[in-house]
Amino acid sequence: MNRPLALFFDMFGTVVDWRGSIGRAMHARFGEGVDGEAFADAWRAEYQPAMQRVRSGGRGFVKLDVLHRENLDRILPRFGLDHLGEAERAELTLLWHRLDAWPEAGLALRRLGVKYLLAPMSNGNIALMVGMARHNHFHWDAILGAEIARDYKPKAGVYLAGCAALDLAPGQCMMVAAHSDDLVAARAAGLMTAHVARPDEFGPGKGEAAPSAPVDVAARDLDHLAEVLGC
């Protein structure tokens, strides 16, 4: 396998534990009155439909923070929280900026950063990625993804805009994700691909333990990816 020059990372589920983080934060704020994991699941379930309106041309590009807030407003009544005011809703939306990394992620990224350019290739907007980086002490060489491309993955233009931003050919870049559909799209755009197993992303046994499509690397976690890539 040829070694890439840059590694692009899906963030939600691959590098950070969105479900556990949102669940814990909701428990801390509302106690037993709110099922935090169910709330996280409901919020996340609105994610793809909201982005699809942008991808399909049904609305112009808006940042993921905007979509997260709209989706929050949509689900609050289901959990008896429609009484929350503007300030509380704005603060809840920022929970996505403070998602906790999977246990091995921080050290693995530092190892990988010694040899490779690193950047998030996320549907999250730049401010969201900056907040997440500061919360977890991630170091990126650039922040790429949806806001740079003004579109959402898995549209090919998102991956290609990231490659172009670093003056690299797609074949010099590797997309790292825990989601096979993301990797299929990146591969079709000419990037190398690495799958990272996150079997519990959506709850125990409810994530991808292995890729469902061909990839260049199938890793147990980010530590294993660093080992395979010689870090």
MILODREN-557383 format. One record per atom (N, C-alpha, C): x, y, z; residue in three letters. Coordinates in steps of 0.05 Angstrom, whole numbers, padded with zeros to 5 digits, always signed. Example, Ala and Ser with C-alpha at 12.3 -4.5 7.8 and 13.67 -1.06 7.14 Angstrom:
2
+00264-00114+00156Ala +00246-00090+00156Ala +00264-00066+00156Ala +00257-00045+00142Ser +00273-00021+00143Ser +00258+00001+00157Ser 
//
This chain:
231
+00017-00024+00000Met +00000+00000+00000Met +00018+00025+00000Met +00012+00044-00018Asn +00026+00069-00018Asn +00016+00085+00007Asn +00035+00100+00019Arg +00028+00116+00042Arg +00016+00143+00033Arg -00005+00152+00046Pro -00016+00179+00039Pro +00002+00200+00051Pro -00003+00225+00043Leu +00011+00248+00055Leu -00007+00261+00076Leu -00033+00259+00072Ala -00052+00272+00090Ala -00074+00252+00098Ala -00083+00254+00123Leu -00105+00238+00134Leu -00128+00257+00140Leu -00151+00250+00129Phe -00176+00265+00134Phe -00194+00249+00152Phe -00205+00261+00173Phe -00220+00246+00193Phe -00249+00254+00193Phe -00267+00235+00190Asp -00294+00238+00199Asp -00292+00242+00229Asp -00310+00258+00241Met -00308+00264+00269Met -00329+00250+00286Met -00355+00255+00279Phe -00377+00245+00296Phe -00378+00214+00294Phe -00371+00201+00316Gly -00371+00172+00316Gly -00344+00159+00311Gly -00328+00172+00295Thr -00301+00161+00288Thr -00281+00170+00309Thr -00279+00196+00314Val -00260+00207+00332Val -00272+00214+00359Val -00297+00223+00359Val -00311+00230+00384Val -00336+00213+00387Val -00344+00209+00413Asp -00367+00193+00420Asp -00391+00212+00424Asp -00405+00217+00402Trp -00427+00236+00404Trp -00449+00226+00422Trp -00456+00200+00420Arg -00479+00190+00436Arg -00474+00191+00466Arg -00451+00181+00474Gly -00444+00181+00502Gly -00441+00209+00513Gly -00429+00226+00497Ser -00425+00254+00506Ser -00451+00269+00510Ser -00468+00268+00490Ile -00494+00281+00493Ile -00511+00269+00515Ile -00510+00243+00517Gly -00525+00229+00538Gly -00516+00237+00566Gly -00490+00238+00570Arg -00479+00246+00596Arg -00486+00275+00602Arg -00484+00293+00582Ala -00490+00321+00587Ala -00520+00325+00594Ala -00537+00310+00581Met -00566+00313+00587Met -00572+00302+00614Met -00560+00280+00622His -00564+00270+00649His -00555+00291+00670His -00532+00303+00665Ala -00521+00323+00683Ala -00539+00347+00686Ala -00552+00355+00665Arg -00569+00379+00666Arg -00597+00373+00676Arg -00608+00350+00669Phe -00637+00345+00674Phe -00642+00321+00692Phe -00621+00307+00701Gly -00624+00284+00718Gly -00640+00262+00705Gly -00654+00247+00721Glu -00669+00224+00712Glu -00695+00232+00696Glu -00700+00258+00695Gly -00724+00267+00681Gly -00722+00265+00651Gly -00697+00261+00641Val -00693+00259+00612Val -00675+00235+00607Val -00683+00218+00589Asp -00666+00195+00580Asp -00645+00207+00561Asp -00621+00211+00571Gly -00600+00225+00556Gly -00593+00210+00530Gly -00591+00184+00531Glu -00583+00169+00507Glu -00606+00170+00487Glu -00631+00168+00495Ala -00653+00170+00477Ala -00654+00198+00464Ala -00648+00218+00480Phe -00647+00246+00470Phe -00625+00248+00448Phe -00601+00237+00454Ala -00580+00238+00435Ala -00588+00224+00409Ala -00601+00201+00412Asp -00609+00186+00388Asp -00629+00202+00371Asp -00648+00214+00385Ala -00669+00229+00371Ala -00657+00253+00356Ala -00638+00267+00370Trp -00625+00290+00358Trp -00609+00281+00333Trp -00595+00260+00336Arg -00578+00250+00314Arg -00595+00240+00291Arg -00619+00230+00296Ala -00636+00219+00275Ala -00645+00241+00256Ala -00645+00266+00265Glu -00653+00289+00248Glu -00630+00298+00230Glu -00606+00288+00235Tyr -00581+00298+00223Tyr -00581+00294+00192Tyr -00584+00269+00183Gln -00583+00264+00155Gln -00606+00277+00139Gln -00631+00275+00149Pro -00652+00289+00134Pro -00648+00319+00131Pro -00637+00332+00152Ala -00632+00360+00150Ala -00611+00367+00130Ala -00589+00351+00129Met -00568+00356+00109Met -00577+00349+00081Met -00595+00330+00078Gln -00604+00321+00052Gln -00618+00344+00037Gln -00632+00361+00052Arg -00645+00384+00039Arg -00624+00402+00026Arg -00601+00405+00038Val -00579+00421+00027Val -00567+00406+00003Val -00560+00380+00007Arg -00548+00364-00014Arg -00565+00363-00039Arg -00591+00362-00036Ser -00609+00360-00058Ser -00616+00386-00072Ser -00607+00408-00060Gly -00613+00434-00071Gly -00639+00446-00061Gly -00651+00433-00041Gly -00676+00443-00030Gly -00673+00468-00013Gly -00649+00473-00004Arg -00643+00498+00010Arg -00613+00504+00006Arg -00606+00529+00009Gly -00578+00536+00006Gly -00562+00526+00030Gly -00536+00527+00027Phe -00518+00516+00048Phe -00521+00533+00074Phe -00525+00519+00096Val -00524+00531+00123Val -00505+00513+00139Val -00493+00525+00159Lys -00474+00510+00177Lys -00489+00489+00193Lys -00474+00469+00201Leu -00486+00448+00217Leu -00496+00459+00244Leu -00484+00479+00255Asp -00494+00491+00280Asp -00523+00500+00276Asp -00529+00511+00253Val -00556+00520+00247Val -00575+00496+00245Val -00567+00475+00232Leu -00583+00451+00230Leu -00587+00438+00257Leu -00566+00436+00273His -00568+00425+00300His -00589+00440+00316His -00589+00467+00314Arg -00608+00482+00330Arg -00636+00477+00320Arg -00640+00477+00293Glu -00667+00471+00283Glu -00676+00444+00291Glu -00658+00424+00290Asn -00665+00397+00298Asn -00671+00395+00328Asn -00657+00411+00344Leu -00662+00412+00373Leu -00691+00422+00378Leu -00697+00444+00365Asp -00724+00455+00369Asp -00746+00434+00361Asp -00739+00418+00341Arg -00759+00398+00332Arg -00763+00376+00352Arg -00742+00368+00367Ile -00745+00345+00385Ile -00752+00352+00413Ile -00748+00377+00422Leu -00752+00384+00450Leu -00780+00377+00460Leu -00801+00381+00445Pro -00828+00374+00455Pro -00831+00344+00461Pro -00817+00327+00447Arg -00819+00298+00452Arg -00809+00291+00480Arg -00791+00308+00491Phe -00779+00302+00517Phe -00789+00321+00539Phe -00811+00334+00533Gly -00822+00352+00553Gly -00805+00377+00559Gly -00789+00385+00539Leu -00770+00407+00544Leu -00777+00431+00526Leu -00801+00433+00515Asp -00807+00455+00498Asp -00810+00481+00513Asp -00808+00481+00540His -00809+00505+00555His -00782+00519+00556His -00761+00507+00547Leu -00734+00518+00549Leu -00732+00544+00532Leu -00719+00564+00544Gly -00717+00590+00530Gly -00694+00591+00511Gly -00690+00614+00498Glu -00670+00617+00478Glu -00642+00612+00488Glu -00635+00622+00511Ala -00608+00619+00521Ala -00602+00590+00527Ala -00621+00575+00538Glu -00617+00547+00544Glu -00615+00531+00518Glu -00631+00537+00498Arg -00629+00523+00472Arg -00602+00528+00459Arg -00593+00553+00460Ala -00567+00559+00448Ala -00545+00544+00462Ala -00546+00542+00489Glu -00526+00528+00504Glu -00526+00498+00497Glu -00550+00486+00495Leu -00552+00458+00488Leu -00540+00453+00460Leu -00544+00471+00441Thr -00533+00468+00415Thr -00503+00466+00416Thr -00491+00480+00434Leu -00461+00480+00437Leu -00451+00455+00449Leu -00468+00437+00458Leu -00458+00411+00468Leu -00443+00396+00447Leu -00450+00400+00421Trp -00436+00387+00399Trp -00407+00397+00397Trp -00401+00421+00408His -00374+00432+00407His -00356+00419+00428His -00369+00405+00447Arg -00354+00394+00470Arg -00357+00364+00473Arg -00359+00350+00450Leu -00361+00321+00451Leu -00334+00309+00459Leu -00335+00288+00475Asp -00311+00275+00485Asp -00300+00255+00464Asp -00274+00255+00462Ala -00261+00236+00444Ala -00263+00208+00454Ala -00262+00188+00436Trp -00259+00160+00445Trp -00233+00158+00460Trp -00231+00139+00478Pro -00208+00139+00497Pro -00180+00139+00484Pro -00177+00126+00461Glu -00150+00125+00449Glu -00144+00147+00429Glu -00165+00163+00423Ala -00163+00181+00400Ala -00141+00202+00403Ala -00140+00215+00426Gly -00121+00238+00429Gly -00092+00230+00424Gly -00084+00209+00438Leu -00056+00200+00435Leu -00051+00189+00407Leu -00070+00175+00395Ala -00066+00164+00369Ala -00063+00187+00348Ala -00078+00208+00351Leu -00075+00230+00332Leu -00048+00244+00335Leu -00038+00246+00360Arg -00011+00257+00363Arg +00010+00239+00350Arg +00007+00213+00352Arg +00025+00195+00338Arg +00024+00199+00308Arg +00000+00200+00297Leu -00004+00202+00268Leu +00006+00229+00258Leu +00004+00250+00275Gly +00012+00276+00267Gly +00042+00280+00263Gly +00058+00261+00273Val +00086+00263+00269Val +00094+00258+00240Val +00079+00241+00226Lys +00085+00233+00199Lys +00066+00245+00178Lys +00042+00251+00186Tyr +00021+00258+00166Tyr +00009+00285+00172Tyr +00000+00298+00151Leu -00018+00321+00154Leu -00045+00311+00164Leu -00057+00325+00183Leu -00082+00316+00195Leu -00103+00338+00193Leu -00127+00330+00185Ala -00149+00350+00184Ala -00176+00336+00187Ala -00195+00348+00202Pro -00222+00337+00202Pro -00234+00341+00174Pro -00248+00321+00165Met -00264+00322+00140Met -00292+00316+00149Met -00305+00336+00161Ser -00330+00331+00176Ser -00352+00348+00164Ser -00376+00340+00169Asn -00399+00357+00163Asn -00403+00379+00183Asn -00387+00378+00205Gly -00388+00400+00225Gly -00375+00425+00214Gly -00384+00448+00222Asn -00373+00473+00213Asn -00347+00480+00228Asn -00334+00500+00219Ile -00307+00507+00229Ile -00308+00513+00259Ile -00326+00530+00268Ala -00328+00537+00296Ala -00333+00512+00313Ala -00349+00494+00303Leu -00354+00469+00318Leu -00329+00452+00320Leu -00314+00450+00298Met -00289+00435+00298Met -00268+00448+00317Met -00267+00474+00317Val -00248+00488+00335Val -00256+00483+00364Val -00282+00484+00370Gly -00290+00479+00398Gly -00284+00451+00406Gly -00288+00432+00389Met -00282+00404+00395Met -00252+00399+00398Met -00237+00413+00381Ala -00208+00410+00383Ala -00197+00421+00410Ala -00207+00444+00418Arg -00198+00456+00443Arg -00208+00439+00467Arg -00231+00428+00465His -00242+00411+00487His -00225+00386+00491His -00215+00375+00469Asn -00200+00350+00470Asn -00170+00352+00465Asn -00161+00377+00462His -00132+00382+00456His -00123+00368+00431His -00140+00369+00410Phe -00132+00359+00384Phe -00115+00380+00370Phe -00095+00372+00355His -00080+00390+00338His -00084+00383+00309His -00095+00402+00294Trp -00100+00397+00265Trp -00081+00415+00249Trp -00074+00406+00225Asp -00059+00422+00206Asp -00078+00440+00190Asp -00103+00433+00188Ala -00123+00449+00175Ala -00150+00439+00184Ala -00171+00455+00179Ile -00198+00446+00184Ile -00213+00447+00158Ile -00220+00423+00148Leu -00233+00420+00122Leu -00261+00410+00126Leu -00274+00404+00103Gly -00301+00392+00105Gly -00323+00410+00094Gly -00346+00408+00106Ala -00370+00419+00095Ala -00369+00450+00091Ala -00359+00464+00111Glu -00360+00493+00108Glu -00341+00503+00086Glu -00319+00489+00082Ile -00300+00496+00061Ile -00313+00491+00034Ile -00327+00468+00031Ala -00339+00460+00006Ala -00366+00472+00001Ala -00379+00483+00022Arg -00406+00493+00021Arg -00426+00471+00012Arg -00421+00448+00022Asp -00439+00425+00016Asp -00433+00403+00037Asp -00448+00382+00037Tyr -00445+00361+00057Tyr -00437+00334+00045Tyr -00419+00320+00060Lys -00413+00293+00053Lys -00439+00277+00052Lys -00441+00257+00034Pro -00419+00245+00019Pro -00417+00256-00010Pro -00424+00281-00014Lys -00420+00293-00041Lys -00390+00294-00047Lys -00382+00286-00071Ala -00354+00284-00079Ala -00339+00310-00075Ala -00353+00332-00080Gly -00340+00358-00078Gly -00328+00365-00051Gly -00339+00353-00030Val -00329+00358-00003Val -00301+00347+00000Val -00298+00322-00008Tyr -00272+00309-00006Tyr -00252+00323-00025Tyr -00260+00329-00049Leu -00242+00341-00069Leu -00233+00369-00060Leu -00251+00384-00048Ala -00244+00411-00038Ala -00223+00409-00017Ala -00224+00388+00000Gly -00204+00385+00020Gly -00176+00378+00008Gly -00176+00361-00011Cys -00151+00355-00025Cys -00139+00380-00038Cys -00156+00395-00052Ala -00147+00419-00065Ala -00136+00440-00046Ala -00148+00442-00022Ala -00140+00461-00002Ala -00111+00456+00007Ala -00103+00431+00006Leu -00075+00424+00014Leu -00057+00420-00010Leu -00067+00427-00034Asp -00052+00424-00059Asp -00042+00395-00062Asp -00060+00376-00056Leu -00054+00348-00059Leu -00074+00335-00078Leu -00064+00314-00092Ala -00082+00298-00109Ala -00099+00280-00091Ala -00123+00272-00099Pro -00139+00254-00082Pro -00124+00229-00074Pro -00108+00218-00092Gly -00094+00194-00086Gly -00072+00197-00065Gly -00066+00222-00058Gln -00046+00227-00037Gln -00059+00231-00009Gln -00086+00228-00008Cys -00101+00233+00016Cys -00116+00208+00024Cys -00120+00204+00050Met -00134+00181+00060Met -00157+00190+00078Met -00181+00182+00072Met -00205+00187+00088Met -00207+00166+00110Met -00210+00174+00135Val -00211+00156+00158Val -00239+00159+00170Val -00254+00137+00171Ala -00282+00139+00181Ala -00291+00112+00193Ala -00311+00114+00209Ala -00323+00090+00221Ala -00349+00083+00206Ala -00353+00096+00183His -00378+00092+00168His -00371+00085+00139His -00380+00062+00130Ser -00373+00052+00104Ser -00383+00070+00082Ser -00407+00082+00085Asp -00418+00099+00064Asp -00400+00123+00059Asp -00388+00134+00080Asp -00370+00156+00077Asp -00345+00147+00061Asp -00335+00124+00067Leu -00311+00113+00054Leu -00316+00106+00025Leu -00340+00095+00020Val -00347+00089-00008Val -00346+00114-00025Val -00358+00136-00014Ala -00358+00161-00029Ala -00330+00173-00033Ala -00314+00171-00011Ala -00287+00182-00013Ala -00271+00166-00034Ala -00274+00140-00033Arg -00259+00122-00052Arg -00268+00129-00081Arg -00293+00133-00085Ala -00303+00140-00112Ala -00291+00167-00122Ala -00284+00184-00102Ala -00272+00210-00109Ala -00242+00208-00113Ala -00231+00184-00109Gly -00203+00179-00114Gly -00185+00178-00089Gly -00196+00181-00065Leu -00180+00180-00041Leu -00175+00152-00032Leu -00153+00148-00017Met -00149+00123-00003Met -00168+00123+00021Met -00173+00099+00032Thr -00193+00098+00054Thr -00184+00080+00076Thr -00191+00087+00101Ala -00186+00071+00125Ala -00211+00070+00142Ala -00219+00046+00148His -00243+00042+00166His -00233+00038+00194His -00246+00052+00213Val -00240+00049+00241Val -00264+00037+00255Val -00261+00014+00267Ala -00284+00000+00280Ala -00294+00016+00304Ala -00320+00022+00305Arg -00333+00033+00328Arg -00359+00018+00332Arg -00357-00007+00342Pro -00380-00024+00344Pro -00402-00015+00363Pro -00396+00004+00380Asp -00416+00014+00400Asp -00424+00043+00395Asp -00420+00053+00371Glu -00426+00082+00366Glu -00454+00089+00373Glu -00473+00073+00364Phe -00502+00079+00368Phe -00514+00064+00391Phe -00497+00055+00409Gly -00505+00038+00432Gly -00491+00011+00430Gly -00492-00005+00451Pro -00477-00030+00451Pro -00483-00047+00426Pro -00463-00054+00411Gly -00466-00071+00387Gly -00481-00058+00364Gly -00484-00031+00365Lys -00500-00017+00344Lys -00483+00001+00327Lys -00458-00006+00323Gly -00440+00009+00305Gly -00427-00010+00285Gly -00409+00000+00269Glu -00395-00017+00250Glu -00370-00029+00262Glu -00370-00055+00264Ala -00347-00070+00274Ala -00327-00076+00252Ala -00336-00074+00227Ala -00319-00079+00204Ala -00331-00064+00180Ala -00315-00058+00160Pro -00326-00044+00137Pro -00343-00062+00120Pro -00363-00050+00107Ser -00381-00066+00090Ser -00374-00062+00060Ser -00351-00049+00055Ala -00342-00044+00028Ala -00311-00045+00028Ala -00299-00048+00005Pro -00269-00049+00004Pro -00257-00024+00014Pro -00235-00027+00030Val -00220-00004+00040Val -00190-00011+00039Val -00173+00009+00041Asp -00144+00004+00041Asp -00134-00006+00068Asp -00147+00003+00089Val -00140-00006+00116Val -00165-00010+00132Val -00166-00032+00147Ala -00188-00037+00166Ala -00175-00038+00194Ala -00180-00018+00211Ala -00167-00016+00237Ala -00186-00021+00260Ala -00175-00032+00281Arg -00191-00037+00305Arg -00199-00012+00319Arg -00181+00008+00318Asp -00185+00034+00330Asp -00164+00053+00319Asp -00162+00077+00329Leu -00142+00096+00318Leu -00114+00088+00326Leu -00110+00076+00349Asp -00084+00066+00356Asp -00074+00045+00335Asp -00092+00027+00328His -00085+00007+00308His -00079+00020+00281His -00094+00041+00274Leu -00088+00055+00249Leu -00060+00067+00249Leu -00053+00079+00272Ala -00026+00090+00274Ala -00004+00069+00271Ala -00010+00045+00283Glu +00009+00023+00280Glu +00012+00015+00251Glu -00010+00011+00237Val -00010+00002+00209Val +00004+00023+00192Val +00001+00048+00198Leu +00013+00070+00182Leu +00041+00077+00191Leu +00053+00061+00208Gly +00081+00063+00216Gly +00087+00085+00235Gly +00068+00092+00253Cys +00072+00113+00273Cys +00076+00101+00301Cys 
//
